[in-house]
Amino acid sequence: MALDVSTLANWIGAVAAALRPLAEAIESHVRDAERIQGFPYHFPRKYRLETFEIPMC
């Protein structure tokens, strides 16, 4: 079954719009956290908005 690219794009856009409230709730929860866990590292709150390079094992 062939689907037009615009149809797929519309579906993806609809899913993104439907999931936006969930993404915002998760973002709010993470930003309010005292610590953010990034296995195996824990980042203190003061660094939560900065970019980290995590070494790969």
C-alpha positions in Angstrom: 0.0 0.0 0.0 1.5 3.3 -1.1 0.9 6.4 1.1 1.5 9.9 0.0 4.3 11.8 1.9 1.9 14.6 2.8 -0.5 12.0 4.4 2.4 10.7 6.5 3.5 14.2 7.4 -0.1 15.1 8.5 -0.2 12.0 10.7 3.1 12.9 12.3 1.9 16.4 12.9 -1.3 15.2 14.5 0.6 12.8 16.8 3.0 15.6 17.8 0.1 17.9 18.6 -1.6 15.2 20.6 1.5 14.4 22.6 2.5 18.0 23.3 0.7 18.2 26.7 2.5 15.1 27.8 5.9 16.4 26.7 5.2 19.7 28.5 4.3 17.8 31.7 7.4 15.7 31.6 9.6 18.8 30.9 8.0 20.6 33.9 8.6 17.6 36.1 12.3 17.3 35.1 13.0 21.1 35.4 11.5 21.1 38.9 13.6 18.1 40.0 16.4 18.7 42.5 18.6 16.2 40.6 18.5 14.8 37.1 19.8 11.2 36.7 21.7 10.4 33.6 23.0 6.9 34.0 25.5 6.5 35.5 25.9 10.2 36.4 23.8 12.5 38.6 23.8 16.2 37.7 23.2 18.8 40.5 20.4 21.2 39.9 22.7 24.1 39.1 24.0 22.4 36.0 20.7 21.1 34.7 20.4 23.6 31.8 24.0 23.3 30.6 25.2 20.9 28.0 27.2 17.9 29.2 29.4 15.6 27.3 29.0 12.1 28.8 31.9 9.8 28.0 30.9 6.7 26.3 32.2 3.4 27.7 
